[in-house]
């Protein structure tokens, strides 16, 4: 009689011709949601910095963006990032992505405003 092994069984995969598994276990839904949030946060911060935004706090969750108007006045926009809470479900993630799209669209409008101000300043 042979010895009985008490080691836990590893999941078995069908092998392909190249000796690699044909399928991989899917990552946990929460893991992919968190990585998507990190990607979106990086995109938001880079947009804010490109627009001249200054982080107000160490966590980089509050930014001030100063807009210079044609008539020498300035307008300061304070943008608060709501990524402090962890998103754990798909519906919340979809809502956050929609809100991020709004931020990105706002930053595009901001870029157009700055370009328009520069163009108008050049015509005087």
C-alpha positions in Angstrom: 0.0 0.0 0.0 1.2 3.5 -0.8 1.3 6.5 1.5 -1.7 8.7 1.5 -0.9 12.4 0.9 -2.6 15.0 3.1 -1.7 17.9 0.7 -4.5 20.0 -0.7 -5.4 19.4 -4.3 -4.5 22.1 -6.8 -7.1 23.0 -9.5 -6.4 21.2 -12.7 -6.4 22.9 -16.1 -6.5 21.3 -19.6 -3.1 21.8 -21.2 -2.7 23.4 -24.6 -0.2 22.3 -27.2 2.3 24.8 -25.8 2.2 23.5 -22.2 0.3 26.5 -20.9 -3.1 26.4 -19.2 -6.0 27.0 -21.6 -7.9 29.0 -19.1 -7.1 31.2 -16.1 -9.2 31.7 -13.0 -11.2 35.0 -13.2 -10.1 37.8 -10.9 -12.4 38.7 -8.1 -15.0 41.4 -9.1 -13.8 43.7 -6.3 -10.2 43.5 -7.5 -11.1 44.7 -11.0 -13.3 47.4 -9.6 -10.5 48.8 -7.4 -8.0 48.7 -10.3 -10.5 50.5 -12.5 -10.9 53.1 -9.8 -7.2 53.6 -9.5 -6.9 54.1 -13.3 -9.7 56.6 -13.3 -8.2 58.5 -10.3 -4.9 58.7 -12.2 -6.7 60.0 -15.3 -8.5 62.6 -13.2 -5.4 63.8 -11.4 -3.4 64.1 -14.7 -6.3 66.1 -16.3 -6.4 68.5 -13.3 -2.6 68.9 -13.3 -2.6 69.6 -17.0 -5.2 72.3 -16.5 -2.9 73.9 -13.9 -4.6 72.5 -10.8 -2.9 72.6 -7.5 -3.5 69.9 -4.9 -4.7 71.4 -1.6 -4.3 68.3 0.6 -1.8 65.5 0.8 -4.3 62.9 -0.4 -4.7 64.8 -3.7 -8.5 64.7 -3.3 -9.0 68.5 -3.4 -7.7 70.6 -6.3 -7.9 74.3 -7.0 -7.9 75.3 -10.7 -7.4 79.0 -11.5 -8.9 80.3 -14.7 -7.7 83.6 -16.0 -10.4 85.6 -17.7 -9.9 88.0 -20.6 -10.6 91.1 -18.5 -7.7 90.2 -16.0 -10.0 88.7 -13.5 -9.5 85.1 -12.2 -12.0 82.4 -11.3 -10.9 79.7 -8.9 -12.6 76.3 -9.3 -12.4 73.9 -6.3 -12.8 70.3 -7.4 -13.2 67.6 -4.8 -12.5 64.0 -5.6 -14.9 61.5 -4.1 -12.7 58.4 -4.4 -12.1 58.1 -0.7 -14.8 55.5 -0.3 -14.2 52.0 -1.7 -16.5 50.9 -4.5 -17.7 47.4 -3.9 -20.5 46.9 -6.4 -20.9 47.2 -10.2 -23.7 49.8 -10.0 -21.7 52.2 -7.9 -18.7 51.7 -10.2 -20.9 52.5 -13.3 -22.2 55.6 -11.5 -18.7 56.7 -10.7 -17.5 56.2 -14.2 -20.3 58.3 -15.5 -19.3 61.0 -13.0 -15.7 60.7 -14.2 -16.8 61.2 -17.8 -18.5 64.4 -16.6 -15.2 65.6 -15.0 -13.3 64.8 -18.2 -15.9 66.6 -20.3 -15.7 69.6 -17.9 -11.9 69.6 -18.3 -12.4 69.6 -22.1 -14.7 72.6 -21.8 -12.1 74.2 -19.5 -9.4 73.7 -22.2 -11.7 75.3 -24.8 -12.4 78.2 -22.5 -8.6 78.8 -22.0 -8.0 78.5 -25.7 -10.9 81.0 -26.4 -9.5 83.4 -23.9 -6.1 83.3 -25.5 -7.6 83.7 -28.9 -9.6 86.7 -27.8 -6.7 88.3 -26.0 -4.7 88.0 -29.2 -7.3 89.9 -31.2 -7.2 93.1 -29.1 
